[in-house]
């Protein structure tokens, strides 16, 4: 069921990445736009230095954007989204592991997809695991001022925290559950 990336589909797939960057990424910027485009160019250009995170990011964004365009379950865009998710799962064990802020970003991408395709993934469970991993890393608190954390790292921590928080609140409201009290 994996969807292959071919030289013929690069233009259409680039349009999907642009759709994601111009819409969902503006609302919930879990990843920096330059990171998204760098990952996409590495994967679409078949760069041998493309990382598992580049592959995961690109495939999840293609899946999310395809699912955003799907009109109903079973249409072409729906199956395209499933194909990209299946392709991404090849590297899931390399990017979905505890102890890394990048893993939390990868999990949020999966949460975003799960909200568009709840028949394959449970967004409530995924955002719960993501929230837990975020708290375990201490991203819900700024580091002490004496740690002299670089500004870019602080911005990344805050962006990830707010993205997880927004998705958690949304998942709670969809499930009509009380918000988590551990923030």
Buried (B, 14 or more C-beta within 10 A) or exposed (E): EBBEBEEEBEEEBBEBBBBBBEEBBEEBBBBBEEBBBBBBBBBBEEEEEBBBBBBBBBBBBBBBBBBBBBEEEEEEBBBBBBBBBBBBBEBBEBBBEEEBBBBBBBBBBBBBBBBBBEEEBBBBEBBBBBBBBBBEBEBBEEEEEEEEEEEEEEEBBEBBBBBBBBBBBBBBEEEEEEEBEEE
